[in-house]
Structure formats: structure tokens, C-alpha cells
Amino acid sequence: MQTLNMKKHAPRRVSAVSAVSVVAAACCLVAAGASQAQEAASGQDAEQLGRVVVTGSNLHRMSAETPSPVQVLTANDLKQSGYTSISDVLHGITANNMGSLSQANASAFAPGGGGVSLRGLTVGATLVLINGHRMAPYPMPDDGERDFVDLSSIPFDTIERIEVLKDGASAVYGSDAMAGVVNIILKHSFTGTTLTGEAGISGKGDGRTLHGSVTHGWGDLGADGYNTYVSLEYKSQNAILLSDRPYLAITDWTPYGGADLSSGASPFYQVQPKTENLNFLGKFTKKINDDWEFNVQGSVFNSKATQVGVFNGLSVDPDGTASIPTLKWGPANYSNPTVGTVGPITVPSSYIDAGWINLSDFGPQTQKASTTSYRLVTELSGTVGDWTIDASAGWTRAETKLSATNFLSASAFAAAVADGSYVIPSTVPANPYARISGVNYAALAPAASATSTSDLSFISGHISRDVMKLGGGPLSVGAGFDLIHKSLNEQFPPGFSSGDQSSPIYSFAQGSQNITAVYAEVAAPLTKQLEIDAAARMDRYNTYGSSATPKVGFKFTPTKEFTLRGTYAKGFRAPNAAEMGVSGSTSGVLSPVQDVLTGQTLSIPELQLSNPKLKPEKSDSYTLGIIFEPSEVLSFSIDYYDIKIKNQISSPGLLGSIQVAAAYDPANPATSPDNPYLAQLFRNPDGSISYETYKFVNASETHTNGVDLDVRTQIDLGSAGKLKADLAFTRVFKYDANFFGTNYPLAGTHGPGFVSGDTGTPKDRIVLTTTWSQGPLEMTGTLNYMSGITVLDPSYGYNTCADALPNTFPDGNVPAQFCKVPSFTTFNLTGKYTVSKKLSVHASIMNLFDRHAPYDLQTFGSTGNGAQNGGAAYNPALHQDGAVGRFFNVGASYTF
């Protein structure tokens, strides 16, 4: 969906704060201004009249101000943020919350990927588009389940703007748009040549970044009837070691009354991974005549990330032997896994008391993900009589090559210990990763790789026209169709599916879907004050059936200073190939399970299975808001949102309370095989439990509501320049998760911890951006605030601080300072100086005051699986800027 022209009153840009006092102070600063800048999102003259297609609608409209709240980030906003990654920019918006994905999460089902989670409803409920079209999802789904588009792979310098629809939009776009839509809009045309280059480094001298691009375009659409442009962009980021952030590298908690979790592994853990991007994009646009235009867009994006995980280890039994668990499981035997062990292996007696051997000489388990995204899209638009016609077709693919090193081969290791070619050290070496002379590590931990692919192709078309004149303008109607094919082939290296090697995170999936959709939409300006919008869509999936989703909205403007707006929408998320195809996943041994025959509570391997009988998730959402412009000096908007997702696809095995309570056991007729919520136990010939499986089920609900506040102004300081201030504030009133009939209030807690990287759910987020400009100089300061969260997670049975931190403080005496993750505030400063019409220079200091990331001992999302497992004691999803510390960046841009 291409934006053509914009009129004055474009969707207001909400740049991104306990925050009632902070908000009040910020509002006073913003309200002190004069003359709001109404920026046209296309960058064209604000007074230019024309029709526009905005995110959340398929109609060409006279007004870009729709009943739905839309946040617009212009290309200038992106540069003023100081970031060079779309993923980082979108993680900073106030509507982003629980369940977002970061490349800093070293132990993830989707290594190397980054995603945004509007309203904290996971990446699976936020639809990401490029130019209004779908992209192939990342081929390694989040948690082995949820589809998302990898934001880390999208180039930065070819973006014209990003529109964030903070409202349900399944009636327009179909599946996944329950929490909202992120539409990344690329440059429509470009002439000339622009070179951009910049470099950055942290205040501690590490984490160096390089970023450069060249964009060249020729042909004027108006004069020549065509335009072509190509862009090449490169970006790299060096790793930052956890050991270089000592305050986060604490593993010995005995000074606080806790346990010593030191293992020697932390020198290799990374706060920031090494990444590299190389992107190419080209576009050709041809004006066929005054009414018709055709374009072809092609791109290849490559993103690389290196994730350093945990060390290999062995669990030692009291008899002085160890066994290595094995899991033979993949697409060929997805319904019939084989769980076993290799051993027993005789180990030095010095490890019996500890119960664990850390094989640090093998080095940390490391995964390198190289993802190449391909995109080829063609669009044709024009008019026939009174009808406007838009047609498009496209093919997209995401291809991830996962390379794994330092993962132990169970058979080779056991054989080497047995024949003496490898001798387990009697103590952990003082220098971790110190290789033992004469050992063939390449044979004991062979390198492995596999390539996963995700494809999405589409054909779409829609028509629209004005059919009659109403009191407030023309009645616009439109209709269209989508034909979509999706396929997924997620593979782990053969050594893992054969059971010889094992990973803490393991998943595979194969499957495809065909989707046919038809939709219609109407915008009716009944009077000059009142407009009513309505949309409806029917999606037909070959995998489960049909979903019908309506949406209605209104906009009431009794005076030019005041607007009341609201929407009601139904939405859905279709179960995907990872949830109902040939698929499976595991995180190893999770919650304990009760053996109903013996009464024992055991920790055994838990395997997640797909379920071909799944139904789609369904949502009901509404928004109600006001836009208040009392004068030209001030713009104010506030919007209430409420979203309830029912029939959510959930995993019973991730809930400890469910697992301990009961499980279906074929050996015990008293347990019911008809209860889909319970795991199924599988026993060895001697009657002992070998493993358990559980299927995805539609059995959960999430209900969240809150409010967004946006205040904007601009002050003319005369000879001292101009000052512009933007304030965005999001407050989460409610975030309730209902799992299997039990409701858990989670706003302000660390729950739900088993989703994505255990991010937690902060109640308040604030972004206050102030820009001062005078002549060629422009300076921007951005204050980012995030409220604190407790370490409790009622949904996982963590109702006390002792419940939440059992490994770090096994005696249950947790110091109060670790029971809550404090609030976090950073301030970023960016500046640009225009030397001439051709040359500009810019610089930024991120986290200017070098604020440290607050301690979070509950999350497992940080490197080393979090503080409870001897890893980093912070939350990368919320506080990554604090872990990196003060960061400097300088660059220049030249146009000719």
C-alpha cells in the first residue's frame, strides 16, 4: 500500500514517561510552547491537497487523520533517535512491552532475530509490513511457535517513514494484527547520490560500530516519466563481553547471603553480540500516463549475529558416574521421539559433592545465524473512470543458516573417556577454555550447520471510488482480495536431530498454508463533524477453515479544536506451521512433574508437540480517544485501549503448577486421556518415567488495557532559534493472563516469564524528545523512562521473592533490594550541523549519563541464561542501553 499524497493534519508523530509526576512536569514543558508543527508524513508541503492511503485502511482518503491512533516516525525522527537499527528504534516506542525480541538474548529459539511486541501481546500479535505488504517471517519462530518479521535485517537509510497503528486491524490485513501494525514505508523515489558514513564506540572503548550507505537515483517522475534508485548499506557491531561490565558479571552471591554460582564461563558471555548487515535495495517506477503508475521493487538483506551460550556440562550421580541425555527427534519421527542416555561415564570423585562437571575446555556453545531476506514486489495503480485500482504481486523469502560450534557429541565423548584419549580434569581449570593438549576437540564437538527457510508469496488487488456526496464529503467504498501462500522449513543440524548432540533450545517445523481473503471498506463523512468508517474481511485457510473479522470506527469533530474518535474491532491469529504442522520444540528439563504411580516429583525432558486441531486465536479490541488543539501552540491527544485475546494457543508444559498437579499417564487408568491440558508421560521398560509430551492447546486468555498520551508543541525563540518538544506516555492499567481457568494479574510483575525472553511487564513508559535548532545547527535530547517491575510471576507460581530466586538464594532469604527491578531512565543527545547544501555532519551520545542497567536476577533472557544460572544479572529486553553504557557516534552525509 503506497502513500501517494498527504494533506494537512497527517497522523501525529508520537516520539516516545511513576510516573504521574514525571508526566505532569513534562506536560508543563511541552505546553509552554507555541505553534504546533503539523508535519505531512510524506515530507511534502503541508497544505497540498490530495488522497492518501494510511496504515489501517485500504481507501484513498482526503484526510489522513483516521478514527484509529497512528504514530508516525519520519526519516528525520529515526536519525534523531541516535540509533542505526530499526529494531532498536521500535523497541524504544512506549507501546512496546512484554515479549519483544532482542539480538542480545543469547539463548533464544530465534537466535539473531529482533521483533516488536505492541501492547505486550508478543511478537505474534503485531503485524509488520513493508510498503503495506507482508514479508516472509523469520524461519526460526519465537519460542518454537510465533511468527514474526526480523526487524534486525531491515535497512535504515532507505526508509521514508514508519507508521505504527496502535489498534486492531485484522479487518484490513488479516491474521496477526490483533495488537497493531508496523508499516515500514520505503522511499517512493530518489534522484541524485547520497553517501552516508558513521562510526561509534562505547565509553569503555568496546562495542565498535560502523555504518555506511550509498543511494543513487536517476530520472524524474514528473519530467521524465520514470525514476530508478538503488541503495547499498553496510553495518557492523563488535561484541561486548560480560566480563567488561563487572557489575553485571556477579556470579558469587554469598556476600548477599546467596549461593556461589561461579563456573568460570562468564569471561566468554556477551552483553552485546557481534553482528553484521549488508543490504541492497532497488526500485524502478514508471508513469504510464497521467492516471497509471507501475513499479518493481527488489531487495536482498543479509543479517549475521553470533550468539555465545552456555558451556557443556555433565550431571554427576552419587555413585560417581555421569550420563549424557540424548534426544533423537526431527521431522522424520516428530510423533515418535526417542529419549535416552549415553553412559555411564566414570568421572573424578572430586565432582561427586558438587553434582556437576563444567567442561569449560570445550568452549561455550556458540551459534552463528546468517539470515538472507529476499523481496521482489511489483505494483500497478491507476484509475478507470471513477474507480481507483491497485494491484500487486510479490515473492519474499527469509533463509537462515545456523552454524553451531562447541556442542558436545555424546557418543564421541563417551568413547574418548572410555579409551583414555580424553581425561576429565580433576578440577575446573583456572583458565576456562584452556585446551587440553592432544585432544581432538573437532571430533568430540563437531561443527554443525543447517539452513531453515520461510517463504511468502502474494497476489492482491483492490478497487475504490466515491459513490455519492454526503454532508461532510464523499462516501468512499472499496473492496479487494488477497491470495497468499506461506511455507516453513525449519531445520536443526543433523547431529541434533539424530540425538548425538543436544542444545538447550531445540526446535524444528515443516508446513505450508494457502490463504484466500476478500474484504470491503467504507468511509462515510455523514456531516462535516461526524465520520463513520467500517471494514470487514473474510480469510479462508486450507489448514483450519475461515475467520470473519469486522471493524467500525468514528471520528466526531464538533469544533476544529476538538476531535473525539473511537474504534471497535475483532481480530485473529491463525495457527501456523510451527503450531500445527510437522513440528516440535523443547527447552530441555523445565517444570517438575509428579509421578502419579509413585508420588515422586521428578524433573524430566519435556517435549512440545504440534496440534493439527488448533483453532485461531480471537480478539476483541476497542479504542476511545480525544485530540485537543486549543490553539496553534499546542496539540494534545489521549487514547484509551482495551484488548482481549481469547482462545490463545498455549503450552501446558510451561506452567509449573499444572505439571505438578497432574499428567496423563497411560499406566494409570485413573488419569483421563480426554483432558487436553495435561501432559502425557512415557515410561522406560522398568517403569521409570523417561519423558513427557504436551500439545499446543487453545486454552488461555489475555486482557490488557491502558492509555496513550501524546503532547506536542513548537516554540519560536526568535534569534535564539526554535524549540520543539514531543511527549509520549503509555500507562498499562491491566495485564491479566488466564491460563487454564486461573486468572493472573501481571501488570508490573515479571510475568508471564515463559514467553519469549522473560521480559516482564512494566506499567509505565515515557519518551520526551526536545529539539532545538538555529540556522544550520540542530540538537535533540531524548529522555527515556521505564517503570520498575517486581521479580514475582504469579503465572509461574512465583508468589514470593524466595519463589522467584531459588537458585541465587536457595535458603529463601532474599535481600529486599533484589525483589524488585528498579525503574530505568536514560538520556540520549544527538546533533546535526549542515555545513552546506551538500554536506552535513552529525554526532550522538547514547545514555549520556552512563546509567547502569538495574539488577534483574529473575530473567533468563540475558547471556548465560540469567543470574540464576551464573549469567548476567540484567534484562536485555528492557535495559540493554544500560548494559552497553555511554556510547558515542559520529558521521557525515554528502549529497551530489
N, C-alpha and C positions, 0 to 999 in steps of 0.2 A: 504494500500500500504506500504509494508515493505522495508526499505532500507537494501540492502544486503552488498555491499562493496562500498567504496568510493575511488576515485582516487585523486591525487594532483589536485589543483585548484577546491576545493569544493566551494559551494556558499559562498560568502564572508559574514562574520557576520557584520552587521551594528548595533552597540550598540546604541544607540541613538545618530545654535543654531542658534531689529533692525537688524537688526542683521547682516548686511554685515560686520560691523567692528568686531563683535564678531567672525564671521566665519573666517575672514581673520586672526585674531590673533590665533585662534585655529588651522587653517591650518598650520601656521608657526610653531607652537609647534609640530604638528604631523609630518610635513615634515622634521623636524630636525633629524628624526630617522634613523636607519639603519636596514636592513634585516626584511622584512615583514614576519610574521608568517602565512603561508598558512595552516590553521588547517583543517584537514579532519573532516567533521561533524560527523562521526561515532566514532571519537576518535582513529581510527586505524592509523597505520603508513602512513604518507603522500605519500610515494612512492608506496604503494600497488596498484597494478592494479586490476581492476575488473569492473563489471557492477553495475549500481546504478539506482534506481528509485527515482527521486526527485519530490518534490511537484510541480504540474503543468504539469506533464507528466505521461503517463501510460507505457512508454517504459523503458526497461532496457538499460542504456546508458553507453558508455565508458567515457564520460565526464559529470560531474555534473554541469558544467557551461553552462546553457541554455540561449536562447535568452531573457528569462524573468528575471527581477530582483527578486532575492530571498534573504531574510535576515534570517540568522541562529543564533539562541540563543542557545548555548550549555548549558549543565547542570552546567558547571562552571560559565558561564555568569549569570545564574539565581541566583546562590549563591552569586556572586559578586555584584549583584544588591542590596542586603540587604533586599529584600522583601521575604515574605514567602507565597505569594499568586500569582497565575498565572494571575489573573485579574489585580493586581497592576503592575506586570511586563509589561504586554501588554498595559496597559494604558499609560505607560511611553515611548513607541516607538514613533518616530517622525511622522510616517504615521497615527497614531491615531488622531482623531479630533472630530468634532461635532457629537453628537448623541450617544456617548459612555454611558454605564450604570454603575452605581456605587451602592454598597450597602449603601452608605451614603445618597442616595436620599430617604428621609423618605416617600414622597408622590408619589409613583410610581405605575403604572399599574402592574409592575413586582417586587413586594416587595421581597427583599432578593437576587435578581439576579444581575449578573455582565456580561457585554458584551463589545466587542471591535468594533470600527467603523472606518475601514480603509478609508482614504481619506475624512472622514466626511460625508459619504453617508449612515449613520445609520447602526445599527447592522444587519438589514435585508439584506444588500448588502455585508456582509462579511461572508463567509462560514467557519465554524470551524469544523475541523476533528480531530479524534483520530486515529493514525496509518493509516491515509488515508481513514478512513470510517466515515460516518455520525453518529451523535448522535441524540437522541430524543431532540427536542427543549424544552426550559423551558415552562412549561404548562400554564404560565400566560404571554401572548405576550406583548411586549413593546408597549405602547400606545394603548393597546387592539387590536393590528394589526400585528406587525412584529415579526416573529420567530427569535430566537437566542439561542445559546448554552450557558448555565450558566458557565462562567469561574470560578466563586467562588467555585464551587463544585469539581473541578478537582484537584487531589493530586499533591504535589510539588516534593516529593523526588523520585518518580519512573520515572521521565521524563529524557529521554536521550538528547533530543533537541527539539526546536520549530522552524519550518520553516515557514516564513511569505512570501507568494507570493504576491508581490505588483503589480498585473496585473490581468486583467480579465481572468477567467478560466472556463466559462460555457461550452466551447467546450470539456473540460475534465471531469468536475464534475457536470454539470447541473445547476439547479436553485441556486440563492443566491450568486454566486461567481462573481458578477459584479465588485466589488471594489478590491477583492483579497481573499486570502485563508490563514487561520491559521491552520497549521497541527501540532498537538501535538503528538510527537513520543515517546512512552514509551520504556523502556529498552528492548532490544531484548532477553537478557539472563543475569543471575546473579548467582554467586556462593559465598558461604561464608555467613557471617552475619554482618550487619552494624546497629549500634544503633546511632541515632542522637537525640539530645535534645537541646532546646534553650528557653530562656525567655527574654521578653522585657518589657520596661516601658517607658512612656514619661518623659521628663524632669520636668514635673509638677506633677509626681507621679501618673498618672492615665493611663487608656487605656492598662492595663497589657495584655501581650500576652504570651501564652505557645504553643510550637510546638515540637512534638516529633514523631519519626517513628522508626520502626524496619523492616528490609528487610532481608529475609533469602532465600538462593537458594542452590540447590544441583544438581549434575550431570553436566558433561562436554560434550557439544555437539560434540566436536571432538573425545574425548576418549571414552565417554560412550554412545554417540548417543542420548542423551536426556538432557534436562535441565528443572527444575521446580523452580519457585521462588514465594514467597508470600510477601506482604508488608502491614503493618498496620500503618496508620498515624493519628495523632490527632492534632487538632489546636483549640485554643480558643482565643477570643479577648474580653476584657471588654469594656463597653460603656464609652464614654467621653461626659460629659454634656456640653451643650452650656454655661451654667452659669459659668463653669470653664474656659471659654475663653471670658472674659468680653468684649474685643474689638470687638468681633463678635456678642455679645448679645445686641447691642444697639437697643432699641425699641422706645425711645423718641428722635425724630429728631428735636425737637423745638430749640435746641441750634444752629442748622444749618438753621433755618428758615422753617423747615418742620413740620410734624404732630407728635403727640404723639400716637404711635400705641401699647403702653403697654397694655397687657391684663392679666398679671400675669401667663401666660402659660410658659414663657421661661425657668423657672427652670427645666422643665421636658423635654425640647427639647434636642436632642442628636446630637453632631457633628459626633460622631462615634458610630455605633450601636454595640450591643452585638452580637457576632457571635460564632459559634462552628462548627467544621468539624470533622467527623470521617469517614475514608476511608479505604476500604480493596480492594486489587487487587492481583490476582494470574494469573500465566501463565505457561502452560506446552508446551514444544516444543520437538518434536521427529523427528530425522533424520531417514527417512525410508530407504534411501540408499544414495549414493553419489549425486544423482540427485534430490531427493524429500525430502521435509520437511513439517511437519504438526504441527500446534499449536492450542491451545484453550486458550482464554483469558476471564477471568471473573472478574467483579468488582462490588462493591456496594459503592457508595459515598453518604454521608449524610451531608447536609449543613443546619445550622439553623441561622436565623437572626431575631432580634427583632427591629421593626420599630415603633418609637413613633411619632405620628402625632399631629394633632391639637385638641383643646378642643371642646366639644359640645357647641352649642350656639343657640340662638333664635333671629330672626329678629323681631323687635318691630314696630308695626304700630302706626301712630299718635293718634289713638283712645285708646291706652293703652292695646292693645291685641297683641298676637303673634300666629302664626300658624306654624306648623311643616310640611314642604313639604314631600310628600311620593311618591314613585315610585314602582309600582308593575310591575316587568319586569324580565323575565328569559326565559329559553329555551321553556317553555310551552306556552308563549304568546309573543314571541320575535317580532312578526309583529304587535302586538296589545297591547302596553303598557298602563297602567292606571296611570295617574299622578293626584295627589290630595293633600289634606292637612288634617291634624288633628288639630282641634281647632274650634273657637278661644279660646285662653288661656289667662285669665286675669293676667297681670303682674304688679309689683310695678311701680308706676308713676315715680319713680326716674330714670327709664331706657328710658322714652319716648324721651328725648332730645338726648340721645346717639344713640337710634335706634337699640340697640343690647344688648343682655344679654350673658355674658360669664359664662357658668355653670362649673366653674373650680372645684367644689367639686366632680364632677363625675370622674375627672382624664382625662388625654389625651387619645384620641383614639389610641389604640395600636394594631399592627398586628404582629403576630409571624409566620414566614414561615419556615417550616421544609421540605426540599426537599431531597428525596432519588432518586438517579440515578442508574439504573441497566444496566449492559452491559455484554452481552455474545456473543463472536465472535470466529469463527473458520476459519482458513486459511489453504490452501493447495497450495504448489507451487513446481514446478519441470520442467523437460524437457522431451519432447518426440521427438526424432530425433533432428531437428534443431529448434523446437518450444519450447518457454518458456511459461508455463501455470501457471496462478494464479487464484484461485477460493476462494471465501469466502462467508460466510453467518453469519448473526448476528441479534440479538434482543436487542433493547435498550428501556428503559422507564425512564421518569422523573415524579416523583409523589410528588406533593406539598400539604402539609396540611397547610391551612391558618387558624389560630385561631385569632379571633377578640374579644377584650375586651374594655369596657367603651364606647360602641356605644349605643346611646340612643334609647329606644323603644318608638316610638311616642304615641302608644295607652296607654301603662302603665304610661308614664309620664303625659299625659293629664289627665288621670283618677286620678292619685295621687294628682295633683294640684287641681283638682275639689273637691275631698273629704277631702283635707287638710292634707293628710298623707305626702305630700311634700310641703314645703313652700319655694318659691323662695326668696333667701336672698335679702334684700332691697339694699344692696351694695355688690360689689365683695369682698369676704373675703381677709383679708390681707395676709393670708397664703393659697395660692392655694392648691387645693386637700385636704382641711380640711373638712373631712366628717361631715355631719350634724347628730347629734345623733338621733337615732330612725328611720332613713330612710333605707328602704330595697333597697340598690343600686343594688343588684344582680337581682332584679326583674325589676327595672327601666332601667338598662343597662345590659341585659343578655349576658353572654359569648356565642359566636357563632363560628362554625367551618365548613369547607368544604374541600374536597380533590379534586384536579384537577390532571389530568393525560395527558401525552403526550407519544405516542408510535411511534417507527420507527423500522421496520424490513427490511432487505435487503438480496438479493442473487445477487452476481456479479461474473463475470468471464471475463478474457481477455487472449489473446494469443499474442505473438510477436515473431519475428525472423528477422534475417538478410537475405535479399533476393539476394543481389548482391553487388559487390565491386565497389565503386566509387573512384574518385581521392583522397578524403580525408578520406576514411574509408568505413565501411559497410553501405548500405542503410537498415535502420531498419523500419519495419512496424508492426503495431499492431491493434487489434480490440477487442471489448468486448461488454458486455451488463450489465445492472443493472435492477433489479426488486425491487421496493421499495413500502412499504405500510406505510402510516402515518395516525395517528388518534389523535384527540384532544378532551378532555372533560374538559373544564374549568368551574368551578363552584364557585359561591359565596355562603356564608351561607344562609340557607332558610329564616332567618329573614330579609335579604336584598332583596331577590327576591320576597318575599311576600309583600314588601313595608312597613313593620313595622320599620325597621332600615334603615339607609342610610349612605353611605360612600362618601367622596369627590371624590374618584376614584372607579369606579364600572364597571365590565365587565364580560361577560360570552361567551362561544363559544363551539360549538359541530360540528364535521365534520370529514371526512376522505378523503384520496386521494390514488389512485393507480397510480404508475408511471412505465412506461416501457421505457427503453432507450437503444440505440445502438450507438456505437461510433467507430471511427477509427483514427489512427495517423500515421505519417510518419516522420522520421528524415533522411535528405539526406545531408551528407557531400560531396558536389559536388567536392570540391577541399580541399586541406589542409588549405586553407584560408577561404573558404565560406561554411557555412552550412545553409540549408533551412529546417524549420520544419512546419508541417501543421497538424491540427486536426479538426475534425468535429463531431458533436453529434446531435442526434435527440431524444427528450424527448416527450413522449405521456402521457398526464394527462387525467384521466377519468372525470375531472371536467370542463375543458375548451377546450382541444384539444392538438395540437402539437406545439413544438418550435424547430427550427433548428438553431444551433449556430456553425459557423466556427471560426477558428483562424489560423493565419500564423505568422511566425517569422523567423528572420535571424540572423546569427552571422558571422561577417567578421573580420578575424584576419590577416591583411597583414604582421604584424611582431609579434613576441612573446610579445612585449611591449605594443601593442595597439590592442584593440578589439572594433568594432562598433556593436551594437546589437539593435534590434527593434522588435516590435510585433504589430499586429492589431487583434482585437478580437471583436466579437459580444457576448452579454450576455443576460440573462433574469432572472427575479424573478417571479415565479409563484404565483398567489394569493392563499392564504392559507385558512384554515378553519375559522379563525377569520375574514377574509375579505369577504368570500363568502359562509359561512356555516350558521348554526343556531346560530347567534351571535349578540351581541350588546354591547355598552360601552357608558359611559358618564363621564364627569368631572364636572357635575353639571351645574351651570349657567356660561356661558363663554361670548361670544361677544354679544353686544346688537343687537336686530333685530327690523326692522321697521314694524309697523302695517300699511299695505297699505290701510286699510279702514279708520283709524283714523289719521294716520300720526304720531302717537306716537312712540317713540323709547323705547323699553322695554327690560328688562333682564329676560329671561325665561329659564326653563330647556331645554337643548339641548341633543338629543339622537342620537348617531351614529348607523346606521344600516348597515348590510352586504349587498352585492350586488352580486347575483349569475351570473350576466352577465359580470363580470370583465374579462379583458384580462391581460396577463402577462406584467410586465414592461420589457422594452428592452433597451439595452445599446450598445454603440459603444465606444471602447477604443483603444488607442494605446500608445506605449512607444517607446522612442528612446534614446539610451544612449551610453556612451563610458566607457571602462575600460582601464586605463593607468597605466602601470608599468614601468616607465622609468629605474628603476634599482631594485635590490633586496632590496633597502632601503625603497621603497615607493610603496603603492598601492592607486590608486585614481579611483573613479567611479562617474559618474553623469548621472542621468536618468531623462528624461522629461516624464511626464504622462499627458494624456488627456482623460477624461471620460465624456460621455454624456448619461444620462439616460432619456429615453422618455417614454411616456405612464405611468408615475408614478401614483401609487394608492394614492389618496389624499382625504382629508376630507374637504368639503366646509365649514362646521360649525366652523372650527378652524380659519378662516380668517375673522377678524372683518369687513374689508372693503366690503367683499362680502355680509356679513349678513345684514349690514345696507342698502346696496344698494337695495336689493330686496329679496323676498322669494315667493315661490309658495303658494298661498292661495286659496283653493277651493271656499272660499266665494267671491272671486273677479275674475271674468272671464277674466279680463284684463291680469292677470299673466298666463304665459304659462306652462302647465303641462309637456311639452315636453323638457324643459330645465333641464338636469340632474344636473347642477351645483348648483341649488338653493334648499334651504331647503323648507320643507313643513310645514305649520303652522296648528295646531289643536286648535280648539276653544271650550270653555265651552258653555253650553246651552244659557248663557246670552250674548254670542258674544265675550267675552273677550278671549284673547289668553291663552291657557293652556300650550302648549309646542310645540317644533318643532323637526323634524327629518331630517336627511340628510344621504344619502348613500355614501359609498366609490365610487369614480369615477376615471377613467383613464384620468387625465386632467392636469398633471404637468410635468415639465422637470427640471433636474438639470444638470448643466455643470460646471465641475471643472477641473483645470489643475494646474500644478506646477512642481517642480523639487526636486529630492533627491540627496544629495551629501554625499559621503562616502570616508573618508580618513583614512588609517591605516598604522602604522609603528611599528617597534620594535628596540630599541637601546640597544646594548651591552655595559654596563658600566664597563666591566672588573671586578675587585674585588669589585666594588660597586654594582654589580648585573645587572639586566636587567630592562629596562623601555619600556613599551608598551602603545601606545596611539591610540584610535579609536575616530573618529569624525563622527557624523551623523547630517545632517541638512536637513530639509524639508521646502520649501517655497511654499505657496499656492498663485499662481498668480490670479486665478479666482475661485470664487464660486458663480455662478449665479443660482437662483431659479426662475422658471417661473410658476406662479400659474394662471391658467385660462386666459392665454394670456398676462399677465403682467410680465415683467422681473424685478427681484430684485437682484442687486449686493450685496452680503452678506459677502464677504471675509473681515475679520477684524471687523465685527459687531457682535451683539448678536443674529442675525438671523440664521436659522429660529427658533424662540423661542418656537413654539408649537410642536416641535419634541423632543421626549424623555424628558430629564430633563432640557430643556432650557439651553444648554451648551455654545452656542456661537461658532464662527468660527475664531480662531486665525490664522494669516498668517504664523508665523514662529515658528518652534520648533527645538531645538538643544539639543543633548546629546553628551558630551565629556567625555570619560572614559579613565583614565590613571592608569596603573597598574605597580607597582614597586615590584620586587621580588629579594630576595637574600637568597640563601640557603633555610631554612625551612620557611622563613617569606615572606608573600605576602600582599601588601597593595593596595587597589583600591579606587580611588576618582572619583566620577561621578558628573559632572556639568549638571544640567537640566535647560533649558531656554525655556520660552514660552512668545511670544509677547502679548501685551495688545489688548483689543477689546473695541469698543465703546458700550454704552448701547442702541444704536439705533437698530431698526429692521424694515427696510422698508417693509418687507413682512407682518408685522402685523400692519402697519400704524404708527409705532414709528419712525417718521422722525425728531423729535427734542427731546432734553433731557427731556423737560416737558412732551411730549407724553409718553416717556418711563417710567417715575417715577411719575404717577399721584397720587398714594396713599401716598407715602412718602412725596411728595411736592405738595399738592393739589393746591397751588396758582400759580404753574408753575415756581417759581423762584428757580431753582436748582443750587446749588453751582457747579462751573466748575469741582471741584475735584471728583464729583460723576458721571460725564458724560462719563468718560472712566474708564474701569477696567485696572489698570496698568499691565505692564509685571511682570513676576514672575520667580525668579531664586532660585534654591536650590542646595546645595552641600551635597552629601552623601559620607561617608567614611566607608569602610569595610576592615577587616583584617583577615588573617588566619595564624596560626602557626602550622606547622607539627611537633609534639613532637616526633613521631616515625612512623614506617610504619603502625601501628595500630591506633594511636591516633592523632587527630588534634583538635585544639580549634579555635574558630572564634568569632568575635565581629563586630558590626556595629553601626554607629551613623547616623541616617537618619536626613536630614535637620540640618546639623551640626551647622549652624549659626543661627538657630531658626528664620528663615524668616516667618513673619506673612503672612497669606493669604490676598491678596488685597481685598478691598471692592468691592462687586458686588451687587448693590441694585436692579438690574433688574431681576435676575434669580429667578424662583420659585422652583428650584431644591433642595435647601437646606432645612434643618429642619425648620418646622414651615411655609412651603411654601414661604420662602424667606423674605427679609427685608420689602417688600411692604405689607406683611400680618402679620408683627410683629415677623417674624422668623429671622434666621441667615443671616447676611449680607455678604455672600461669596458664591463662586461657587464650590461645591464639585467635579464636573466632571473635573475641571481644577486645583484646588488649595487645594486638600484635605491634602497634606503633610504640607501645611502651617497652616491649622486649627488644626491639631494634634500637630504640633510643633516638637522640637527636640525629637528624640526617640532613646533609647539605646536598644541594643540586644546583648546577649552573649550566646554562646553554644559550644557544643563539639560533635565530631563524633568518634566512635570507631568501628573498623572492626576486626573480628576474624573468 
